[in-house]
Amino acid sequence: MSRRRQTIANRLVEAQQTQAMLTTFNEVDMTAVMDLRSRHKEAFLEEYGIKLGFMSFFTKAVIAALKKFPLLNAEVDGTEIIKKKFFDIGVAVSTDEGLVVPVVRHADQLNFGELENEVSRLANEARTKSLKIQDLQGGTFTITNGGIFGSLLSTPILNTPQVGILGMHKIQWRPIAIDKERMENRPMMYIALSYDHRIIDGKEAVGFLVKVKELLENPERLMLQS
């Protein structure tokens, strides 16, 4: 193993051995997000010099849900719970030597364009091995996207000492019941929340995931909030 792979392996084993990890799932109808991206893609690219992706929507939705369910933005230190009042969001990036998680600092203070540019910068630096050690430290919550590789469903492993991680997956068109009479094909995504059951109960975890779902299915609220 390379030194980076050894470090990753040790952290993954540590997470499995020290945390009471559990995963809960939901699904999101991505129709509204995709329509919003389509309507604003040209103006967004002209304004910020980058395409409007999905990560900014998910980051904004996660931050709003963390504010409502703050234990998912905490960490455990012995028998103490450390609640964090800031939102430094880790974004998992795949590199040739393994997965790294650079951190978007004060993500709640960034608009959509700033988020997309910062995520792009960190991902490029991760792949060119130019990240600084401080870029990988101190995150409060992590988002990982297995969907870019075609994953339909997974159970992400916590990034210690964090107590929550959200997994995004592949968008797949599926027939969805609109009501008792109608079916429509919709672009659907499964989302997964792994959490530390030592301090987070199922009620909070499910509520967090439902909040993320609600915001992504009504993305105008996210853009207004920012």
C-alpha positions, 0 to 999 in steps of 0.5 A, spaced: 500 500 500 502 507 498 502 511 504 496 515 502 492 508 502 495 506 508 492 512 512 485 511 508 485 504 510 486 505 518 481 511 518 476 506 515 477 501 520 477 506 526 470 508 524 468 501 523 471 499 530 469 506 534 462 508 532 455 505 532 454 506 525 447 505 522 445 507 515 438 510 513 435 511 506 430 515 502 429 517 495 429 524 491 425 526 485 430 530 481 425 533 476 425 540 479 433 541 480 434 538 473 429 543 470 432 549 475 439 547 472 436 547 465 433 554 465 439 557 469 445 554 466 447 559 461 446 565 465 450 561 471 456 559 467 456 567 464 456 569 471 461 564 475 465 561 469 463 554 471 457 550 470 451 549 475 452 542 478 448 538 483 453 539 489 451 546 490 444 544 491 446 538 496 451 542 500 445 547 501 440 542 503 445 539 507 447 545 511 439 547 512 438 540 515 444 540 519 441 547 522 435 543 524 438 537 526 445 540 529 447 533 532 449 531 525 454 536 525 457 534 532 462 529 534 464 525 540 469 526 545 469 520 550 463 521 553 462 528 551 458 531 545 461 537 541 456 541 538 459 545 532 456 552 530 460 552 523 459 548 517 465 546 514 463 540 509 467 535 506 466 533 499 469 526 497 474 526 491 476 519 488 483 520 486 488 514 483 491 513 490 484 513 493 479 517 496 480 523 499 475 528 503 477 536 502 473 541 506 469 547 504 470 552 509 464 556 512 460 553 506 454 556 509 456 563 507 458 561 500 453 562 494 451 557 489 457 559 484 462 560 490 460 553 492 461 550 485 468 553 484 471 551 491 469 544 490 472 544 483 478 547 486 479 542 491 477 536 486 483 539 482 488 539 487 486 533 490 487 529 483 494 533 482 496 532 489 497 539 491 492 539 497 495 542 503 494 538 510 489 543 512 485 542 506 483 535 509 482 537 516 476 539 521 470 538 517 464 537 520 460 533 515 461 529 509 458 528 502 460 523 497 457 521 490 458 514 488 453 516 483 458 519 478 461 511 477 454 509 476 452 506 484 445 506 485 445 504 492 451 504 498 452 505 505 457 510 506 462 509 512 463 515 516 469 520 516 471 520 523 470 524 528 464 526 524 458 523 526 454 523 519 455 522 512 450 523 506 451 519 500 449 521 493 447 516 487 446 515 480 440 519 477 435 513 474 429 514 470 423 510 474 416 510 473 413 513 480 406 514 482 403 521 482 397 519 485 392 513 485 391 514 478 397 517 474 404 514 473 410 518 470 417 517 469 421 521 473 429 522 474 430 519 481 436 518 486 437 514 492 440 518 498 443 514 504 445 517 511 450 513 515 450 516 522 453 514 529 447 511 533 451 513 539 448 520 539 443 520 534 437 516 534 433 514 528 428 519 529 433 525 528 436 521 522 430 520 518 428 527 519 434 530 517 434 525 510 427 527 509 429 535 510 434 534 505 429 531 500 424 536 501 429 542 499 431 538 493 424 537 491 423 545 492 430 548 490 427 555 489 427 555 497 435 553 497 436 559 492 432 564 495 436 562 502 442 563 499 
